[in-house]
Amino acid sequence: MRGFDRGARSWYARPAMSPPPDTLLGSSIKEVLFTAEDIAAKVQELGRGLTEHYRGRRPLVVGILTGCFPFIADLVRAMDIELEVDFMSVSSYGAGTKSSGVVRFLKDLDQPIEGRDVLLVEDIIDTGLTLKYLTEALHTRKPASIQICALLDKQAGRTQNVEVQWRGFDCPDAFVVGYGLDYSGAYRNLPYVGVLDPSVYKGE
Ligand code: 5GP
């Protein structure tokens, strides 16, 4: 782990979380894990570290769709260097809360990456299956480097050995939504990350 991560609070060390705001979407959230302010501060911290790391190298910042969209938008604006942005789309989840265990390739990059410094930006890493599949596929294209930046890391779910160089928060082993993360397509527009009330997906 890099220096920026030393200050990251473990989930278990955090004080009790605030209840969700009394809003339409908030009524489906059991508890807020990371507020919009927590996330904004973490993104700035990651951006500072990435700026130092990639200074003078014009990295290709690759968002893994769809959940990455608020994170990558905020992250690249926190990086004070020349960079390029591209997107890939793979899916290991169906419409529910459990991984299907099978990674499907839905959209490839628009450009070759030979000799490029590639930074993969992911909303959350759980089993590690998605990023393992992606990094192995991209390494065959001979990039200069590949690093991973994940906002949330659900370490309890890990089944694959994946090196995450840039990590925002430790995430408890619960199904979370918000700040890009969905349940059945909804909740991506919540400005915070929270645990979905199980009553929402009861009977799945
Ligand atoms: P992995 O392949 O590491 O098991 O899972 C990565 C992908 O699974 C993420 O990009 C995300 O789309 C989805 N995912 C994993 N955990 C969660 C979660 O708690 N909530 C949501 N909404 N998606 C998740």
Residues whose N, C-alpha, C, O or C-beta is under 5 A from the ligand:
A	BS01	5GP	G67 S92 Y93 S99 I124 I125 D126 T127 G128 L129 T130 L131 A174 F175 V176 V177 L181 D182 Y183
